[in-house]
Amino acid sequence: MKIKAERYDVFARKAPLEPLQHLGGVSATSPELAYVYAVTTFDEQKWVDVAVVARRNIFTKTPVTG
């Protein structure tokens, strides 16, 4: 059985008190793998914190697509 990948949005900050900024997205089969993809894909900066959020878990009044 093949596990289906899903989209994760990637957020990061350069300093502990800075707000998170949206860097983009990655596709992965688990949050752990999404994190690995995120830190290797968006490695142009020295981030102090990187977060990944499954796109299906983002709630807005307007649906998030893609």
Stockholm file with secondary structure:
# STOCKHOLM 1.0

chainA/1-66         MKIKAERYDVFARKAPLEPLQHLGGVSATSPELAYVYAVTTFDEQKWVDVAVVARRNIFTKTPVTG
#=GR chainA/1-66 SS CCCCCEEEEEEEESSTTSCCEEEEEEEESSHHHHHHHHHHHTTTSCCSEEEEEEGGGCCCSSCCCC
#=GC SS_cons        CCCCCEEEEEEEESSTTSCCEEEEEEEESSHHHHHHHHHHHTTTSCCSEEEEEEGGGCCCSSCCCC
//
